[in-house]
Amino acid sequence: MRRKSQRKRSAFTLMEVLLVAGILALLAAFAIPRLFQMAEDAKIDICKAEIGRNGPVAKALKSYKWDMGKFPDTDEGLAALFQSKKEVDDERYKGPYLEGAFEELKDPWANAYEYRSPGEFNEEEYDLWSWGPNMEDDGGKEDSDDIKNWIEK
């Protein structure tokens, strides 16, 4: 026969549950902000890859220049890369140079990329940039989060 004091315990005490909940909350307090920062860092890396010198937009612009002898000017913009041969009255045009629709060409924050040709910073080529995570022009500030295809001096 068993004594009452030797009975098997079949549940957790309130103190044990609160202790585990506290430990989980503490771990979450450290882990969740880091996960959000990692997601934002990934978006920045994606944006840099898209508009960088070897990215898909840069390659499409180089192909356009190879065929047409110049980059699309600022007025034509990046939309020129999406036109079909039927839309362009020039036999040199071999496009479209990018798949999809121009409206789909967005940065990771769902904003249109900015384009200028001839460039202000890349005078012989083009300037291509995104306003970055804060989605606004930082006016060239040193701590700007704008993502650009040029290096400021």
Protein Blocks (a to p, Z undefined) as FASTA:
>chain_A
ZZfklpccfbdcfklmmmmmmmmmmmmmmmmmmmmmmmmmmmmmmmmmmmmmklmklmmm
mmmmmmnopacdfklommlmmpcfklpccfklccdfbecjfklmccfkopacddddddfk
lmmlccdddebjnopaehhpaklcbdcfbdcZZ
